[in-house]
């Protein structure tokens, strides 16, 4: 059972890690296509590294405070009473 908990926590950590990495990577990709050559590739790589570092930082911070699976559960949870009253 402990293996399953660790596996779910790992996949949740990866999901939290990928969000800022994908955002910064996409911004870098757009800049790369607008500025070909050294400026584009350096901007893309720089933003990708910033995304990776910030992804690790946020995923570790969340893991240590509440746990990654619990965080994703709270983020995706909807209040059924609010939904019924709407």
C-alpha positions in Angstrom: 0.0 0.0 0.0 2.9 2.3 0.7 4.1 1.8 -2.8 0.8 3.0 -4.3 0.9 6.1 -2.0 4.4 6.9 -3.2 3.5 6.4 -6.8 0.5 8.7 -6.6 2.6 11.3 -4.8 5.3 11.0 -7.5 2.8 11.5 -10.3 1.3 14.5 -8.5 4.7 16.0 -8.0 5.4 15.6 -11.7 2.1 17.3 -12.6 2.9 20.3 -10.4 6.4 20.4 -11.8 5.2 20.4 -15.4 2.9 23.3 -15.1 5.4 26.2 -14.7 7.9 24.3 -17.0 5.3 24.1 -19.8 4.3 27.8 -19.4 7.9 29.1 -19.5 8.7 26.6 -22.2 5.8 27.8 -24.4 6.8 31.5 -23.9 10.4 30.6 -24.8 9.2 28.7 -27.9 7.2 31.7 -29.1 10.2 34.0 -28.6 12.4 31.4 -30.4 10.1 31.6 -33.4 10.0 35.4 -33.5 13.8 35.8 -33.1 15.7 33.2 -35.1 19.4 32.6 -34.3 21.3 33.0 -31.1 18.9 35.3 -29.4 16.0 32.9 -29.9 17.7 29.8 -28.8 19.3 31.5 -25.8 15.9 33.0 -24.7 14.3 29.6 -25.2 16.9 27.7 -23.2 17.0 30.4 -20.5 13.2 30.4 -20.0 13.1 26.7 -20.0 15.7 26.5 -17.3 13.7 29.1 -15.3 10.6 27.0 -15.8 12.4 23.8 -14.6 13.8 25.5 -11.5 10.5 27.2 -10.6 8.7 23.9 -11.2 11.1 22.0 -8.8 10.7 24.9 -6.2 6.9 24.9 -6.3 6.6 21.1 -6.3 8.9 20.7 -3.4 7.3 23.5 -1.4 3.9 22.0 -1.9 5.1 18.5 -1.1 6.6 19.7 2.2 3.6 21.8 3.3 0.5 19.7 2.4 1.5 17.0 0.0 1.2 17.0 -3.8 -1.8 14.7 -4.0 -3.7 16.6 -1.3 -2.9 19.9 -3.1 -4.2 18.6 -6.4 -7.3 17.2 -4.7 -8.0 20.6 -3.1 -7.5 22.4 -6.3 -9.8 20.2 -8.3 -12.5 19.9 -5.6 -15.7 21.7 -6.2 -18.2 22.7 -3.5 -21.4 20.8 -4.3 -23.6 23.2 -2.3 -22.4 26.2 -4.3 -23.1 24.2 -7.5 -26.6 23.3 -6.4 -27.6 26.9 -5.5 -26.5 28.3 -8.8 
